[in-house]
Amino acid sequence: MITEKRVGKAFEHDQAWLLPILKALADETRLMMLGLLAKQEYKVGDLAARLDLTEPTVSHHLAKLREVGLVTLRAVGTQRFYRVNETALAQFKDAVQHIETLREPTLSQSDESWIDALPEDFSDEERTMLREMTHNGQLKQIPSKQLKLLVALRWLATKFEADVKYTEKEVNAIIQTVYPADHATLRRDLVDFGFLRRERGGGSYWLAPEEDDAPKNGAG
């Protein structure tokens, strides 16, 4: 079993320790267990009852979490109590944050090159708005002010090709590259503000022709 001391040493000297941790956490049941154990100690039977699982199944998942040092065992007589290894969890968090710092320092600047590559009819004011509303090419949130929303929708519309019909699933996939949190709202807005046309019943979507009389004016 990996002890807290070994866990700390592994994080300091061997970043490959992250791989088994990530594999252990790539399981919904183990994630739920970790959440429960972060709040209080549990015995196998109590944890099994809480998760509606058999005790052998719970024991199997606990063993996997103990192997990577995320869970510790405390024995009191014949009883065994499991809880989160706070030290290992904190070190795991630090390691993940460390990965973030390894990114190229010029990444945020190069990621804004897409703004410079926008069509020429995007004004300087619109480009400034997009810089404020986005991070690494994605919307931070759906703008609440209509002017900014129109600019965001106009930018999003550039990701669709003219004379191409898209299924709703394809439209959602394109929108999710810009704002994964809520593709449905942006899809409706693209239609409501006239950037996309939709077949009756929502079967197909296509980019509205430029000559369409729709409220597409952003900042001018």
C-alpha positions as CSV (number, residue, x, y, z in Angstrom):
1,M,0.0,0.0,0.0
2,I,1.2,3.5,-0.7
3,T,1.6,5.4,2.5
4,E,1.3,9.2,3.0
5,K,5.1,9.5,3.1
6,R,5.5,7.6,-0.2
7,V,2.7,9.6,-1.8
8,G,4.4,12.9,-0.9
9,K,7.7,11.7,-2.3
10,A,6.1,10.4,-5.4
11,F,4.5,13.8,-6.1
12,E,7.8,15.6,-5.5
13,H,10.0,13.3,-7.6
14,D,7.7,11.3,-10.0
15,Q,4.8,13.0,-11.8
16,A,3.9,9.6,-13.3
17,W,2.2,9.0,-10.0
18,L,-0.7,11.1,-11.4
19,L,-1.6,8.5,-14.0
20,P,-2.9,5.8,-11.5
21,I,-4.6,8.5,-9.5
22,L,-6.5,9.6,-12.6
23,K,-7.3,6.1,-13.5
24,A,-8.7,5.4,-10.0
25,L,-10.9,8.5,-10.2
26,A,-12.2,7.6,-13.7
27,D,-15.1,5.7,-12.1
28,E,-18.4,7.3,-10.9
29,T,-18.8,5.0,-7.9
30,R,-15.3,5.8,-6.6
31,L,-15.9,9.5,-7.1
32,M,-19.1,9.2,-5.0
33,M,-17.3,7.3,-2.4
34,L,-14.5,9.9,-2.2
35,G,-17.2,12.6,-1.8
36,L,-18.8,10.7,1.1
37,L,-15.5,9.9,2.8
38,A,-14.4,13.5,2.6
39,K,-17.3,14.4,5.0
40,Q,-16.9,11.6,7.5
41,E,-15.5,8.1,8.2
42,Y,-17.4,5.1,7.0
43,K,-17.4,1.3,7.6
44,V,-17.8,-0.9,4.6
45,G,-21.3,-1.9,5.5
46,D,-22.5,1.6,6.1
47,L,-20.9,2.8,2.8
48,A,-22.5,-0.1,1.0
49,A,-25.9,0.8,2.4
50,R,-25.5,4.4,1.5
51,L,-24.6,3.6,-2.1
52,D,-26.9,0.6,-2.5
53,L,-24.0,-1.7,-3.3
54,T,-22.8,-5.0,-2.0
55,E,-20.1,-5.0,0.5
56,P,-17.6,-6.9,-1.8
57,T,-18.2,-4.2,-4.4
58,V,-17.5,-1.5,-1.9
59,S,-14.4,-3.3,-0.6
60,H,-13.1,-3.6,-4.2
61,H,-13.5,0.1,-4.9
62,L,-12.0,1.1,-1.5
63,A,-9.0,-1.1,-2.3
64,K,-8.4,0.8,-5.6
65,L,-8.6,4.1,-3.8
66,R,-6.2,2.9,-1.1
67,E,-3.7,1.7,-3.7
68,V,-3.2,5.2,-4.9
69,G,-3.2,6.7,-1.4
70,L,-6.5,8.6,-1.6
71,V,-8.2,6.7,1.2
72,T,-6.8,5.6,4.6
73,L,-7.9,2.9,7.0
74,R,-8.3,3.2,10.8
75,A,-8.8,0.0,12.8
76,V,-10.6,0.1,16.1
77,G,-10.7,-3.4,17.5
78,T,-12.4,-5.5,14.9
79,Q,-14.0,-2.5,13.2
80,R,-12.4,-0.7,10.3
81,F,-13.1,2.8,9.3
82,Y,-12.3,4.5,6.0
83,R,-11.7,8.1,5.3
84,V,-10.1,10.4,2.8
85,N,-6.4,10.9,2.9
86,E,-6.4,14.7,3.2
87,T,-2.7,15.0,2.6
88,A,-2.7,13.0,-0.6
89,L,-5.8,14.8,-1.9
90,A,-4.1,18.2,-1.3
91,Q,-0.9,17.0,-3.0
92,F,-3.0,15.7,-6.0
93,K,-4.6,19.1,-6.3
94,D,-1.2,20.8,-6.2
95,A,0.1,18.5,-8.9
96,V,-2.8,19.3,-11.2
97,Q,-2.3,23.0,-10.6
98,H,1.4,22.5,-11.4
99,I,0.5,21.1,-14.8
100,E,-1.4,24.3,-15.5
101,T,1.7,26.3,-14.9
102,L,3.7,24.3,-17.5
103,R,1.7,25.9,-20.3
104,E,3.6,28.1,-22.7
105,P,3.6,31.7,-21.3
106,T,2.6,33.1,-24.7
107,L,-0.4,30.8,-25.0
108,S,-3.0,33.4,-24.0
109,Q,-1.6,35.9,-26.5
110,S,-1.5,33.4,-29.4
111,D,-5.0,32.3,-28.5
112,E,-6.3,35.8,-29.4
113,S,-5.0,35.5,-32.9
114,W,-8.5,34.2,-33.9
115,I,-9.8,37.7,-33.1
116,D,-7.4,39.3,-35.6
117,A,-8.4,36.7,-38.2
118,L,-12.1,37.6,-38.0
119,P,-13.7,39.0,-41.2
120,E,-12.8,42.6,-41.9
121,D,-16.4,43.9,-41.2
122,F,-15.9,43.2,-37.5
123,S,-15.2,46.6,-36.0
124,D,-12.5,47.4,-33.5
125,E,-15.2,47.9,-30.8
126,E,-16.6,44.4,-31.6
127,R,-13.1,42.8,-31.4
128,T,-12.5,44.5,-28.1
129,M,-15.8,43.2,-26.8
130,L,-14.9,39.7,-27.9
131,R,-11.5,39.9,-26.1
132,E,-13.4,40.9,-22.9
133,M,-16.1,38.2,-23.3
134,T,-13.8,35.3,-24.1
135,H,-10.8,33.3,-22.8
136,N,-8.8,31.0,-24.9
137,G,-11.4,31.2,-27.7
138,Q,-14.4,30.4,-25.5
139,L,-17.1,32.5,-24.0
140,K,-16.8,33.1,-20.3
141,Q,-20.6,33.3,-20.0
142,I,-23.6,34.2,-22.2
143,P,-23.7,38.0,-22.3
144,S,-26.7,39.6,-20.5
145,K,-26.6,42.8,-22.5
146,Q,-28.1,42.5,-26.0
147,L,-25.4,44.5,-27.7
148,K,-22.7,42.1,-26.5
149,L,-24.9,39.1,-27.1
150,L,-25.3,40.1,-30.7
151,V,-21.5,40.5,-31.1
152,A,-21.0,37.0,-29.6
153,L,-23.7,35.5,-31.9
154,R,-22.3,37.2,-34.9
155,W,-18.9,35.7,-34.1
156,L,-20.5,32.3,-33.4
157,A,-22.2,32.5,-36.8
158,T,-18.8,32.7,-38.5
159,K,-18.2,29.0,-37.5
160,F,-21.0,27.9,-39.9
161,E,-20.5,27.6,-43.6
162,A,-22.9,29.1,-46.1
163,D,-25.2,26.8,-48.2
164,V,-24.6,23.9,-45.7
165,K,-27.5,22.3,-43.8
166,Y,-26.7,21.1,-40.3
167,T,-28.5,18.7,-38.0
168,E,-29.4,19.9,-34.5
169,K,-26.6,17.7,-33.2
170,E,-24.1,19.3,-35.5
171,V,-25.2,22.7,-34.5
172,N,-24.8,21.8,-30.8
173,A,-21.3,20.4,-31.4
174,I,-20.2,23.7,-33.1
175,I,-21.7,25.8,-30.3
176,Q,-20.0,23.7,-27.6
177,T,-16.6,24.5,-29.0
178,V,-17.4,28.1,-27.9
179,Y,-19.6,27.6,-24.8
180,P,-19.9,24.0,-23.6
181,A,-22.1,25.0,-20.6
182,D,-25.3,25.8,-22.5
183,H,-25.5,25.1,-26.2
184,A,-29.4,25.1,-26.2
185,T,-29.7,28.8,-25.2
186,L,-27.2,29.9,-27.8
187,R,-28.8,27.7,-30.5
188,R,-32.2,29.4,-29.8
189,D,-30.6,32.8,-29.8
190,L,-28.9,32.2,-33.1
191,V,-32.3,31.4,-34.6
192,D,-34.3,34.1,-32.7
193,F,-31.8,36.9,-33.8
194,G,-31.8,35.7,-37.4
195,F,-28.2,34.3,-37.7
196,L,-29.4,30.8,-38.4
197,R,-32.5,29.6,-40.2
198,R,-34.4,26.5,-39.0
199,E,-36.5,24.1,-40.8
200,R,-40.0,23.8,-39.4
201,G,-39.9,21.2,-36.7
202,G,-36.2,21.8,-36.1
203,G,-34.9,19.2,-38.6
204,S,-32.2,21.2,-40.2
205,Y,-30.4,24.5,-39.6
206,W,-28.4,26.7,-42.0
207,L,-26.6,30.0,-42.0
208,A,-29.0,32.9,-42.9
209,P,-28.1,34.7,-46.1
210,E,-26.4,38.0,-45.7
211,E,-29.2,39.9,-47.3
212,D,-31.7,38.6,-44.7
213,D,-33.3,41.5,-42.8
214,A,-32.4,40.4,-39.3
215,P,-31.2,42.3,-36.2
216,K,-27.6,41.3,-36.7
217,N,-26.1,44.7,-36.1
218,G,-23.5,44.6,-33.4
219,A,-21.3,47.5,-32.4
220,G,-20.7,49.8,-35.3
